[in-house]
Amino acid sequence: MTDQEFKAKFESIKQSAVAEIATAIMRKDAPFLQNVSKEKLQQRAYNASNGLAYEGVNSLLLDIKQAQHGYASNEWISLEEAQKLGASKDEIQNIRDTWRENYADKCAKVHYLQKTAMVNAHKLDEFGQKIPLKNDQGEQRIGKNGAPLFEYDGQVKTNPKTGKSYFEIRQERITLEQPILRTELLYNVEEFKSIDKEKIRELNTQQVKKHLLKNLQEHQNGNDRTRVFFEDLKESLYPETAKQIESYFKAQSFEKEYIANTKNQPAHTIKPEAKQSVDKAIESSKAAKEEVAKKDYAPKTKKAQKSIEAKQQEKTKAKYQTKTSAPKKSKAMGR
């Protein structure tokens, strides 16, 4: 990603966030327009599958969406995460099939730049080099893509339910050469009636402590940014609106009650010079959200569904053949 591309994407995200804030104020359901108790402020928007809170402007946008639809829960998940938490296939398919009519306005679009990724760790020799994965003839095995294979690092564990042993590959975090812009559509857990509530993680309060204040203080420049900070939005907002949001963040960070000051609330929320770009952002945000939904959630045609099922069967068959033909050591130690 070039610097120019990064700046363009970052600006698009920023204007989309300003549009959401402006729309919430016009609807009069922005959370910072009313008093909020200390206890309620600590019920931060977070991911129900891992217990981690959303940060920066993403956190504020989820608070806005929660207030807009009157959700009691502060727990958010993607459709993929909902499936892992036990939501039924029928319920998830219904959301995909009726997304435009019933869920386009309910879901929240969050953005972040992924700078790192978790990958399988390879075993290294005494010189720090990856150890080749060899076949019975002592030759290095080659993958389907023509690339040489190497042994994975990890340890043998026992499944407590079956008593069978398996090899668990160790994971490690790497820094990506180029950041990846990620966009996710999130849904409040209240939209899933079939979800297994016992699988929902509690909010990790240690991780969220004072992180919003940190976001305000650590306003950065260039490609080091991983998300839109509140400071980035100030230039498009009236000072009075910016102060309200900043006070909301600080009250949340310092675990205090938030007292709204709406006496000097400007009628138009955003500065005139920013209005045109924000109006465009509102339309582009709707279009972008539909584009994500089209790609990930659109109902499959019968022909497409059959193609997907056929590919899955081929993949399962190939995986089974690999397992039955590969040497035990290779199966356990590599890919």
C-alpha positions in Angstrom: 0.0 0.0 0.0 1.5 3.3 -1.1 1.4 6.4 1.1 -1.1 8.0 -1.3 -3.4 4.9 -1.1 -3.1 4.8 2.6 -4.0 8.5 3.0 -7.0 8.1 0.6 -8.3 5.0 2.6 -7.7 6.7 5.9 -9.6 9.9 4.7 -12.5 7.7 3.5 -12.8 6.0 6.9 -12.6 9.3 8.7 -15.3 11.0 6.7 -17.5 7.9 7.1 -17.1 8.1 10.9 -18.0 11.9 10.9 -21.1 11.1 8.8 -22.2 8.5 11.4 -21.7 11.0 14.2 -23.5 13.8 12.4 -26.5 11.5 11.6 -26.7 10.3 15.2 -26.8 13.9 16.5 -29.6 14.8 14.0 -31.6 11.7 15.2 -30.9 12.9 18.7 -29.7 9.4 19.8 -26.0 10.1 20.1 -24.9 8.8 23.5 -23.0 11.9 24.3 -26.1 14.1 24.1 -27.4 12.8 27.4 -26.1 12.1 30.9 -24.6 8.7 31.3 -23.9 7.0 34.7 -20.5 5.8 35.6 -21.7 2.2 35.7 -23.2 2.4 32.2 -20.2 4.0 30.7 -18.0 1.1 31.8 -20.2 -1.3 29.8 -17.9 -0.8 26.8 -18.7 -2.1 23.3 -16.7 -5.3 23.0 -16.3 -8.5 20.9 -18.4 -11.3 22.5 -16.1 -14.0 21.0 -12.9 -12.9 22.6 -13.8 -10.4 25.4 -11.7 -7.6 23.9 -13.1 -4.0 23.7 -13.3 -2.1 20.5 -11.2 1.0 20.5 -11.1 4.6 19.3 -13.8 5.8 17.0 -15.0 2.2 16.4 -16.0 2.1 20.1 -18.0 5.3 19.7 -19.7 4.2 16.5 -20.8 1.0 18.3 -22.1 3.0 21.2 -24.1 5.1 18.7 -25.6 2.0 17.1 -26.5 0.5 20.5 -28.3 3.7 21.4 -30.0 4.0 18.0 -31.6 0.6 18.2 -32.1 0.4 22.0 -29.9 -2.6 22.6 -29.4 -3.6 26.2 -26.3 -5.6 25.3 -22.9 -4.1 24.6 -21.7 -7.3 22.9 -20.9 -7.4 19.2 -19.9 -10.1 16.7 -19.6 -10.8 13.0 -21.7 -13.5 11.3 -18.7 -15.8 11.3 -18.2 -15.3 15.0 -21.9 -15.8 15.6 -21.7 -19.2 14.0 -18.7 -20.2 16.3 -20.8 -19.1 19.3 -23.5 -21.5 18.3 -26.0 -19.4 16.3 -28.1 -21.7 14.1 -27.4 -21.9 10.4 -31.1 -21.0 9.7 -30.8 -17.8 11.7 -27.5 -16.8 10.0 -28.9 -17.6 6.6 -32.0 -15.5 7.3 -29.8 -12.5 8.0 -28.0 -13.0 4.7 -31.3 -13.4 2.8 -33.0 -10.4 4.3 -30.0 -8.2 5.0 -31.0 -5.3 2.9 -34.6 -5.1 4.3 -34.0 -6.0 8.0 -30.3 -5.7 8.9 -28.6 -3.0 6.7 -29.3 -0.3 9.3 -28.8 -2.5 12.3 -25.3 -3.7 11.6 -22.3 -1.5 12.3 -19.3 -1.1 9.9 -15.9 -0.9 11.7 -12.5 -0.4 10.1 -9.0 -1.1 11.1 -5.6 -1.5 9.5 -4.1 -4.9 10.2 -0.4 -4.6 10.7 0.3 -8.0 12.1 -0.9 -11.6 11.6 -0.8 -14.9 13.5 0.8 -17.7 11.5 2.0 -21.3 12.1 5.6 -21.3 13.5 8.2 -23.4 11.8 10.8 -25.4 13.7 14.3 -24.0 13.5 17.7 -25.6 13.6 20.7 -24.5 15.6 21.5 -21.9 13.0 18.0 -20.4 13.1 17.1 -21.9 9.7 13.8 -23.7 9.0 14.0 -27.5 9.0 12.9 -29.2 5.7 10.0 -31.6 5.9 11.2 -34.8 4.3 9.6 -37.9 2.8 10.6 -41.5 3.4 13.4 -41.2 0.9 14.9 -38.3 2.8 13.9 -35.7 0.1 12.3 -32.4 1.0 8.6 -32.5 0.3 7.1 -30.0 -2.1 3.6 -28.4 -1.7 0.9 -28.2 -4.3 2.0 -24.7 -5.2 5.5 -25.9 -5.9 7.0 -24.4 -2.8 9.2 -26.5 -0.5 7.7 -27.6 2.8 9.2 -27.2 6.3 8.5 -28.8 9.7 6.2 -26.9 12.1 7.0 -26.2 15.7 4.6 -27.3 18.4 3.9 -30.1 20.9 1.9 -33.3 21.2 -1.2 -33.0 23.3 -4.0 -35.3 24.3 -7.7 -34.7 23.7 -9.3 -35.1 27.1 -12.6 -36.3 25.6 -11.3 -38.9 23.2 -7.9 -39.7 24.8 -6.3 -39.4 21.4 -3.0 -37.6 20.8 -2.7 -34.7 18.3 0.0 -32.3 17.3 -0.7 -28.6 18.2 1.2 -26.2 16.0 2.6 -23.2 17.8 1.4 -19.8 16.6 3.6 -16.7 16.2 2.8 -13.1 15.3 4.5 -11.5 12.3 4.6 -8.0 11.0 3.0 -7.6 7.6 5.1 -6.0 4.9 2.1 -3.9 3.9 -0.9 -3.1 6.3 -4.2 -4.5 5.2 -7.4 -2.4 5.5 -10.0 -4.6 7.1 -13.8 -3.8 7.1 -16.2 -5.8 9.3 -19.9 -5.7 9.6 -20.9 -6.3 13.3 -24.2 -7.3 14.8 -25.4 -7.0 18.4 -25.8 -10.4 20.0 -29.5 -9.6 20.7 -30.1 -10.3 17.0 -29.2 -14.0 17.6 -31.8 -15.9 19.5 -30.1 -19.3 19.1 -26.6 -18.2 20.3 -25.0 -20.2 23.1 -24.8 -17.6 25.9 -22.3 -19.8 27.8 -19.8 -19.3 25.0 -19.9 -15.5 25.2 -16.8 -14.1 26.8 -17.0 -11.4 29.5 -15.5 -8.0 28.9 -11.7 -8.0 29.6 -11.7 -5.0 32.0 -7.9 -5.0 32.4 -7.4 -4.5 28.6 -9.8 -1.6 28.4 -8.7 0.4 31.4 -8.0 4.0 30.4 -7.4 2.9 26.8 -9.6 5.7 25.4 -7.6 8.4 27.1 -4.5 6.7 25.7 -6.0 7.0 22.2 -6.4 10.7 22.7 -2.8 11.1 23.8 -1.2 8.9 21.2 -2.4 10.7 18.1 0.1 9.6 15.5 1.1 10.4 11.9 1.6 8.4 8.8 1.4 4.6 8.3 1.8 3.9 12.0 -1.9 4.5 12.6 -4.0 1.3 13.0 -7.4 3.0 13.4 -9.0 6.5 13.2 -8.3 8.4 16.4 -10.8 11.0 17.7 -8.2 13.8 17.0 -8.5 13.0 13.3 -12.2 14.0 13.3 -11.9 17.3 15.1 -11.2 19.3 12.0 -14.6 18.3 10.6 -16.6 19.0 13.7 -17.7 22.1 15.4 -15.7 22.8 18.6 -18.7 22.3 20.8 -19.5 18.9 19.4 -15.8 17.9 19.6 -15.7 18.9 23.3 -18.8 16.8 24.0 -17.3 13.7 22.5 -13.9 14.3 24.2 -15.7 14.7 27.6 -17.6 11.5 26.9 -14.3 9.7 26.2 -12.6 11.1 29.3 -15.5 10.2 31.6 -15.4 6.7 30.3 -11.6 6.5 30.8 -11.6 8.0 34.3 -14.7 5.9 35.3 -16.8 9.0 36.1 -20.3 10.0 35.4 -20.8 11.8 32.1 -22.7 15.1 32.3 -23.9 16.3 28.8 -23.6 19.9 28.0 -26.0 20.7 25.1 -26.6 24.4 25.7 -24.2 25.4 22.9 -24.9 22.5 20.6 -24.7 23.9 17.0 -27.6 23.3 14.7 -25.6 21.7 11.9 -23.1 19.6 13.9 -20.4 19.7 11.2 -18.5 22.7 9.8 -19.9 24.0 6.5 -16.5 23.4 4.7 -16.8 19.7 5.7 -20.5 19.2 4.8 -20.0 18.3 1.2 -17.4 15.6 1.8 -19.5 14.3 4.7 -22.6 14.1 2.6 -20.7 12.1 0.1 -19.3 9.9 2.9 -22.9 9.1 4.0 -23.8 7.9 0.5 -20.4 6.1 0.0 -20.7 4.5 3.5 -24.1 3.0 2.6 -22.7 1.8 -0.7 -19.6 0.3 0.9 -21.7 -1.5 3.5 -23.9 -3.0 0.8 -20.8 -4.0 -1.1 -19.4 -5.9 1.9 -22.8 -7.5 2.4 -23.0 -8.5 -1.2 -19.6 -10.1 -1.1 -20.0 -12.0 2.2 -23.7 -12.4 2.9 -25.5 -12.5 -0.5 -27.6 -15.7 -0.8 -26.0 -18.2 -3.1 -27.7 -19.4 -6.3 -28.4 -23.1 -6.6 -25.6 -23.4 -9.2 -23.1 -21.6 -7.1 -24.1 -23.6 -4.0 -23.6 -26.8 -5.8 -20.2 -25.6 -7.0 -19.2 -24.8 -3.4 -20.4 -28.1 -2.1 -18.5 -30.0 -4.9 -15.3 -28.1 -4.0 -15.8 -28.9 -0.3 -16.2 -32.6 -1.1 -13.1 -32.6 -3.3 -11.1 -30.8 -0.5 -12.3 -33.3 2.1 -11.4 -36.2 -0.1 -8.0 -34.8 -0.8 -7.4 -34.2 2.9 -8.4 -37.8 3.7 -6.1 -39.2 1.0 -3.2 -37.1 2.3 -3.8 -38.3 5.9 -3.9 -41.9 4.9 -0.9 -41.8 2.6 1.5 -39.5 4.4 4.0 -40.8 7.0 3.0 -40.4 10.6 5.9 -38.0 11.4 5.1 -35.8 8.4 1.5 -35.6 9.3 2.3 -34.6 12.8 5.1 -32.2 12.2 4.3 -30.4 9.0 1.7 -29.4 6.5 
